[in-house]
Amino acid sequence: MDKFLIQGGTRLEGEVRISGAKNAALPLLAAMILPETPTKLTNVPHLKDVNTLVQLIGGLGITMTYEGDTVTADTSTLDNQFAPYELVKTMRASILVLGPLVARYGSAKVSLPGGCAIGSRPVDQHLKALEALGAEIEVEAGYVHAKVDGRLKGGEVIFDMVTVGGTENILMAAALAEGVTTIRNAAREPEITDLAKMLIAMGAKIEGLDTDTLVVTGVEKLHGCEYAVVADRIETGSYLAAAAITGGRVKTTHTDPTLMESVLEKFEEMGAEVTRGDDWIELDMMGKRPKAVSFQTLPHPDFPTDMQAQIMAVNAIGRGFATISETIFENRFMHVPELSRMGANIQVEGNDAVVTGVEKLSAAPVMATDLRASFSLVLAALAADGETLIDRIYHIDRGYEDVEAKLQGIGAQIKRVSS
């Protein structure tokens, strides 16, 4: 099993090219099931989750080609609507094939998903939404069986809670439903807007982009298109955090500052100088120790839960103390014991964590517990005295493309080792 060996204490400086967003690429790949003619998706990151979903969609009989950063799909060869447990178990986003399969082909059998163990993320919202459009749903022996006689029918979908995956699934399904579908309490993440824009490029009719109410007028069929995955705002924030925690200066390119203002504001509150361009962001900590900042995770456009662990790591060496409230997932402080092993002073009570900054962290063997937690440990290791060994880094490979090469490019002393 691969591990990272990191020698801390180096101030990071340089440029990092940001990849396409994992959280956008996955629903865009699922949407490639919908059109009747071939689709080309570019700026696709090379990640385990992407490879898994490409394999899953190919297993439906769809002809998939993955070369460089481009995936093409031809649905004319599809011969089944079955997504097996062996593939779905590794990644929750696999459930995103459910809506497109039912909408396009009238039936689907999809395993209940797996993925990071960061708390309850039930798919009941997905299933209730599809039932509102006329799908018949049965859950049996760990599989979701969905079918519809003819086309799905437009209707009103009101989510009980904001759900990114649920919004994406029903948005794709509604694109081919008969009549008008209104989706209320929809998620507003940039990845939702990216999906809607790709569906519109395929011929879908969608109104209300960037709002919590989406109105979809279904069409009989969709056509293929060429579309580029939006920049990864979480990867962007993670590399800017690497500059903040090491007192360095890092410029992220091929990104979009308008997607992450809530995060950039926190970096500025830390005392960093943040400069924005049309497609780049630079953070200069000017050798200073950052100030600890408090925040609460909330749905977009507020502070994203996927940046919570990284900013906690920066707070760990910050001046003063800060309170972090996690309102999205109930079990997303699993990185705290590992950061504490490195000397961080963090007290957790329920969904709140109080971080009292220390001047220095110390190297220690630690273990990654989920995707974003793994990057928080990398950040802590970059700032720590000594050599840190991080185990279970397969988590980080699920969401960060070429992570060690990108970090090495800005001066990090990091290498991948096999146990």
N, C-alpha and C positions, 0 to 999 in steps of 0.2 A: 504494500500500500504506500502510495507516494506521500511525502511530507515536505514541508518547506523548512529550510534552515536559513535563518535571517540574522545577520550581524547588525545590531542597532547602532545608533549614534551618528548617522550620516544625514546631513542636511540635503534634502532632495531639490534638484533644480532641472528644468528642461521642459520639453513638450511631450504630450501624450495625445495620440490620435484616438478619438472615442469611436467605439463600434456602434453598430445598430443595436437598438434596445431589445434585450431578451423578452421583456414583458410585452413588447409590441410584435416582435417576430412570431411568437407562438400563435396568437389569434390570427395574424395575417396568413400564416401557413394553413391554419384550419379553414380560413375563408377560401383557400384555393380549391376546396372540395366543391364549391358552389357553381362556378361558371361552366358553360358547355364547351368553351374553346380554351386553348392553353393560356396559362398565366405565368408571368416572369416576376420574381421578387428579388430585388437587389439590396445591397448593404446588409446582408444577413450575417449575423455573428456566428463564428465557429464555436459552438458550445454543445455540451452533452445533451441538454434539453432539446436543442434544435435538432440534433442528430436523431434523438429518440422520436420526435414528432414526425420528422421526414420518413423515418422507418415505419412508423405506425400508419401514416397516410399511404405510403407505398404498399403496405400490407393489405390495403383495401382494393388493390389492383390498379390504383392510379399510377401512371408513369411519372416518376419523380427523378429529376436530374439535379445534382448539387455539385456545382463547380465554382471554385473561388468563393466569392460572396454572393453567388446567384443561385436561386432555386427555381426551376421551372416545373410546372405540373400540367399534365394532360389527363382530364377526367374521362376521356372516351373509353379508356380500358378498364374502368372500375368494374369489379365483379363480385364484391361483397360489402356488407356494412357492419363488420365485426371488428372491434378493438379489444384485443385480448389483455388479460391481467398481466402477462409477462412484460408487456411494454408500459401499460398504463400505471402499474404499481410504482414506477420510479418517479412519476411526475404528475402533479395535480392538473396541470394545464391540458392533459390528454382529454379531459371531459369536454373540451371545447369542440371536439369533432361531433358531439352529439347533436347540437342544433343544426349544423349544416347537413348532416346525413339525413335527418328526419325531413328537413325542408326540401332537399333535392330529390331524395330517393324514397321517402315515405316510411322508412324504418331504420332502426339502428340498435345494435347490441354493444354496449360500451361498459367495460369494467369500472367499478368504483375506483377512484384514483388514490395515489399515494403522494409522496413529496416530502418537503421539509416538515419536521415535527414542531411547528411553532404555534400550535393551538388549534382549536376547532375551526375548520373552514368547510362547513357542510355544503353539499351540493343540492340541498333541498330547495334553495331559491331558484336554481336552474330548472329543476323538475317542475316546480309550481308554475313557473313562467311558461314553460312549454305546454303544460296542461291548459293554461289560459288561452293558448292558441289552437287548442283542439287535439293535442297529442294525447294518446293513451300511454300511460307510463306504468310499468311494473318493475319492482326491484326484487330480484330473486337470485340467490346463491352468489351474491357479490357483483351482480351485473344489472345494469339499467337496460331494460327493454323498452323501446319507444317506437310507436307506429302511428300513422295517420292514414285515413282513407281519403285518397286524393291529396289536395293541398292543405297546408295549415291555414287557419282562418285568422284574420287580423282581430285584435281585441285590446283590452287595456291590461297592462302588466304593472302592478305596484309592488316594488320590492320592499320587504319588511325591514331590510337593512341595506346599506350601500354595499354592493358586491361587484367587483370589477369583472370577474369571470362570468358571473350571471348576466351582467349587462352585455358582455361580448357575445355570449352564447345566444341570447334572445335577439340581439341586433342582427346577427347572421341569419337566424331562422326567419325573422320577420321580413327580411329582404325578399324572400320568395313566397311569403304568405299571401293569401287572397284578401284584399282590403287593407285597411289602415290599422296599424298597431301603435299604440301610445305607451311608451315606457317611462314610468314615473319613479322618482328617487333613483335615477340612473347614476352610475359612477361617472365622474368627470375627468378622470385621469387622461393625460395626453395620449396614452396608448389606445383609449377608447376612440378619441378623435381620429387617430391614425387609421384605425380599423374602418371607421365610418367613411373616411376619405377614399380608402381603397375600394370599399363596396360601391361608393358613388362612381368611381372610375370603371367599375364593372357594369354600371347601369342601374344601380339601386337608387331609390328616392328617399333621402333621409334629411330631416330638418331638426334644428335644435342642437347642433354641434356645440360642444363646450358648456352645455347646460345640463341640469338634472332631469330634463324632460325631452326625450327623443321621440319624434314622430316619423314612422316608417310607412310609406305607401308601397305595398308589395308589388312586384312585377313577376311576369310569368317565367322569365329566364334571365340569366346574367351571362355576360361575355367576359372573356379573359382580358387582362390588361398588363401593363408593366408598371411596377410600383417599387419605391425605395423605402426601407424600414427607417423610421424616425431615430434620431440619435438617442443613446442611452443616458438619461438624466441621472440615474443612480450610479452608473460607472463614472460619469463626470464628477459627481459629488464625492465619490470615494477617492479619486485621485487628487482632488482639491484638498480633501481631508489629510492626505498624505503630506502635502505641503504644509498644512496648518500644524500637524503634530510634530513635524521635524524642523519647524522654523524656516522652511524653505520657500521656493518660488516655482510654481508649476503652471504651465499654460495648457489647457485642454482645447483641442481643435476638432473640427467637424462635429460640433455640438450646438445646442440651442439654449441660450441663457433664459429665454422667456418661459421655459418649461419648469424652472426650478428657483424662482425668486425667493420662496420661503426659506430654502437652504442657503442661498447666497447671503440673505439678510443675516442669518445666524453666523456665518463666517465673518461678516463685517462687524457684528456685535462682539466677536472674539478679539477684534483688533486687527484683522487682516485687511490688506488693501486688495479689493476685488475690482478688476477691470473687465468690462464686457465688450464684445464685438458682435457682429452679425452671426458668426458661427464659431466663436471662441470665447473662452473665459480664462482669465489669469488670476491666480491668487498668490500674493506675496506677503509672507508672514514677517519678513524683514528681520529674521533671526530672533524674534520675540517669542516669549512663552504666551500662548493664547489665554484669553479670559474664559472661564467656564460659563456656559450659557444654558439657561433653562428653556424647555420647550415641551409641547404636547403633540403627539402624533394624531393626525386627523386626516380624513379624505382630502384629496386634491381639491383646491389649490393650496391647502394648508400643508404643514410639515409631514413628509412621507414617512411611514413606518419603516420603509426599506433603507432609510438613512439613520435610523435611531441608533443602531449599534456602532456605526462609524463615528458619529458625533459624541457618543458616550466615551469612546476610546480617547478622543481628543480632549474631552472634559477631564479625563482621568489625570492628565498632566497640566490641567488648566489652573489659572490663578483663581482662588476662591472656591465656591461650591455652587452646584446647580441641581435643580429638580427636573427629572424627566418623567413624563406621564405617558404611558403606552395605552392608547384607547382602542387600537385596532385588533391586536391579538393578545390573548390572555397569558401566553406562555413564551413571550419573546425577550426574556431577560436571561436566557440560558448562557450567554457569554459572560455574565457577571462573575461567576465563580472562577472562570479562566482568567479574566482580567485581574481578579483579586489575587490569584497565584503570582501575578507579576508585580504585585505591590499596590494595585489600585485600591482606593478607599471608597467603596460603594455599598450603601445600605438599601435593601429592597424591602418594601412593604406593599404587598398587593401589586397593583399596576403602576406603582410609583417607585422611582429610584433616586436617591440623593447621592450625588457624586461630589466628594471633597477632593479637590486636585492635590496631587503630590508633585514634588519637583522632579522626581525621577522614577521610572519604572525599571524593574530588574528582569533579566532574561529568566525564563522557566519553560519546561516542557508543558505545552497546552494542547487542547483538542478542540477542533471546530465542531460546532453542533448544528449549524444551518448555514445557508448561503451568505447572508449579510453578516452574521456573527463571525464567520471565517475571515472576512476582510477586516473586521474590528481587531482581531488578533494579529493580523499582519501589520496594521497600523501601530498597535501597541509595541510589537516587536521592532518596528523601524525606529521607535523612539527610546527603546529600552537599552540599558547598559548590558553588554554581553551578547551571547548567541542563543536565540530562541528556536526551539524545534516545534513546529505546528503539525499535529497529526490530523488525519481525516480531511485532507484538503480536496477530496473529490467534491465536497460541497461547493468550494469556490469555483471549480471547473464548470459547474452548472450555470454560472452567471457572469463570469469574467473571462473574456477572450485574451489569450496570450498574457496572462497576468504577470508572470515573472519577467517576461521579455519587456513589457511596458514599464515595469518598476525598475528593471536594470537600466533602461534607457534614460531614466531621470536620476540615476546614481545609487539606487538601492543595492545593498549587498544581500542578495537573495538567490538561493538555488534550490532546485527540486531534487530530492534524494529519495531513493527507494529503500524500504525497510527489508 
